[in-house]
Every structure is written in structure tokens, then in C-alpha cells.
């Protein structure tokens, strides 16, 4: 793709890891926050994970276990408020 | 995603995949065609990658280790992991409850099962996959062979067309022979008819001659008999000792010349 900024790509096509720290707010504001944009982002993320870890000839357990671990972690965060009361010591 | 070249602990320990059974022959249709006149980039579809992204402990992708490698070397992520766990435990951000022990036993059991039966389940799934692929390959080969046979037949028929002139030669020869035969047949017929007519004339002539001969002979015989009887009467009357034949020769009988012709 032809770039008009000579040293780098235009801001819109940069991935997150290539965005410099100063450009971060403008990059975030530039993203597509419409419902279809958000759905597209979820879809892209899903297909990125799927095609990297699941849709291969010799997959491994990692494709599934990472999803389960993320789910466990998410639920732990959700229920941390109640779990706080079951601590063994009061002061750490 | 390029596979990192740092060795993980042999092949991934957790090498089962339930996921192999998931989408056995699903294709990653990621190719897209911009313009309909452009190259159709849907075919051939790129083949599935052989292995997924590398993951350590079944939980942490290899990219994380690579990310920390320049700053902290090989042990960095492990030290980070240990420190994190100790911090979570000591600050009781992770609370130890009875659920912890059930989680430990469950996860231990799962890890044991995966490590023991992972490879065999994977091979089984691979075999199923291979069977499906072999079936499809068979169909493809059969179709290719069919089309190849059709092509060969077409080529041979086209080659036959080149030999058509022999056929024309044969036909020409046949026609020439038929013409010749007809010609000779008619010639023979003409000969027969002409011979027929000539034979007729000859037989008419022969018959005429025969009839004339017979008639002449009869006439001569009659005259001879008449003359003999006349001679006998004459002899009897005159009693001359003249042989009848001499008497005959004295008679002026006009015997046509052709009476002597056989």
C-alpha cells in the first residue's frame, strides 16, 4: 500500500505494537467503535486465535487449555469480591 | 506466524488434540480476490499449517518468552512466573480455599491423562484424517484419470482423422473396381447378344442350305428313280444292253454344283 508519510505507514494501518506512545491517544480515538466495528474486532480476534492454535494439522491441548485458563481467570476475577472474605490472615 | 526456533521441551508435552477431531477437513479460506478479473486467489488454497503456535506448559505462548529474552535471557520468564505466584500467594490475592485442593487434584488428573494418552489419541485422529483425505484423493485421481482417458481418446480420434485419405483411397479403388466389373459385364453382354444374332443368321443359312440340299437330293432321287424307271421301260422296250448308269450319264440331267458339296 502506498504510504504518504515517508518514514512510516499512515496511522490508520499501524498495528498496536507499532504505534508510538505519543500517538496512542489519537490511534485509540481513530478506531472504529460502531457496533459493526466492535463485532468485526471480535471476529478478527477469534479468527486470529483459531487459525493460530486450533485450525492446524497437528494441534495440541494448548489451543483448548488456554481458553479454559482464561475462563477460569475471568471467573476468579469476577468472584474475587466474595473470596476476599475467606482469607486466612487479615494482614499481609 | 513464523515458528520460533528456540527449542521448547521436546515436542509439546500436551500433544493431544481434541481439536484435531474438531475440524478435520476444515480449510482456512483466508484468500480474498479484489477484482474479478484478477488472479483467483482462492485456488489453490494454502495448506493447513503443520503445527499450531508453540505454547509452554500448555498455557503461555512462546511469544511471551521471546519478548522477554533480549532483556532477561532464558530464565527471565520463569523467574517472573515464580515471583508472581509467590506474590499472589503471600498477599492472598489468590486465596487458598477448599476449592484449591479440588482444583489441584482435578488439574493433576487431567495432566496425567493428557500426558499418558495424548499421543495415541492424536494418532487416532490423524488416522481418521488420513482416511478422509485418501478418499478425496481417490476421487480426485479417478476424475483425473477419467479426464485423461477422454483426452487420449480425443487425441486418437484426431489422429484417425489424419488417416482419412487412406479411407478415400480404398473407396476410390472400390468404385473403380465396380466400374470395371460393370463395364466388363456389359461388354460380355454385348458380345453375347451379337453372337446370338450372328448365330441366328448362321443357323438360318444352315437351315436354308440343308433344306435346299434335301430338296435337291429328293428332287434328284425322284428324277433318278423316274429316269431309271424310264430307262428300264426304255430298255425293256428296246432291250439294249446299256448299263443303266451309262444310260444315266447320257441323260442330260442338270445337277446343280452344290449337290456335291457336303
Contacts between the chains, C-beta under 8 A, distances in Angstrom:
chain1	res1	chain2	res2	distance
A	51	B	28	5.4
A	51	B	30	7.3
A	52	B	1	6.0
A	52	B	52	6.2
A	52	B	53	4.7
A	53	B	52	4.4
A	53	B	53	5.6
A	53	B	55	7.4
A	54	B	19	4.8
A	54	B	22	6.9
A	54	B	23	7.4
A	54	B	52	7.0
A	55	B	23	6.1
A	55	B	26	6.2
A	55	B	28	5.5
A	55	B	48	6.6
A	56	B	48	5.8
A	56	B	49	4.9
A	56	B	50	6.8
A	56	B	51	6.0
A	56	B	52	4.4
A	57	B	20	8.0
A	57	B	48	5.0
A	57	B	49	7.1
A	57	B	50	5.2
A	57	B	51	7.5
A	57	B	129	7.7
A	58	B	15	7.7
A	58	B	17	7.3
A	58	B	20	7.2
A	58	B	50	6.1
A	58	B	51	5.4
A	58	B	52	7.9
A	58	B	122	6.9
A	58	B	126	7.3
A	59	B	17	3.8
A	59	B	19	4.3
A	59	B	20	5.5
A	59	B	51	7.8
A	59	B	52	5.2
A	60	B	12	4.7
A	60	B	14	5.5
A	60	B	15	5.2
A	60	B	16	7.1
A	60	B	17	5.8
A	60	B	51	7.6
A	60	B	52	6.2
A	60	B	55	7.0
A	60	B	58	7.5
A	61	B	14	3.8
A	61	B	15	7.3
A	61	B	16	5.1
A	61	B	17	6.6
A	61	B	18	7.7
A	61	B	58	5.4
A	61	B	114	5.6
A	61	B	118	7.0
A	62	B	12	6.8
A	62	B	14	6.3
A	62	B	52	6.9
A	62	B	53	7.9
A	62	B	55	3.5
A	62	B	58	4.8
A	62	B	59	7.3
A	62	B	61	7.9
A	63	B	17	7.0
A	63	B	19	5.1
A	63	B	52	5.9
A	64	B	17	7.8
A	64	B	18	6.1
A	64	B	19	6.2
A	65	B	14	7.0
A	65	B	58	4.5
A	65	B	59	6.3
A	66	B	55	6.8
A	66	B	58	7.5
A	66	B	59	6.0
A	66	B	61	7.7
A	69	B	59	5.3
A	76	B	94	7.9
A	83	B	95	4.9
A	83	B	97	7.1
A	84	B	95	7.3
A	86	B	95	5.4
A	86	B	97	5.4
A	87	B	92	4.8
A	87	B	95	5.5
A	88	B	92	7.0
A	88	B	95	7.6
A	88	B	96	6.7
A	89	B	92	6.9
A	92	B	90	6.6
A	92	B	91	4.9
A	92	B	92	5.7
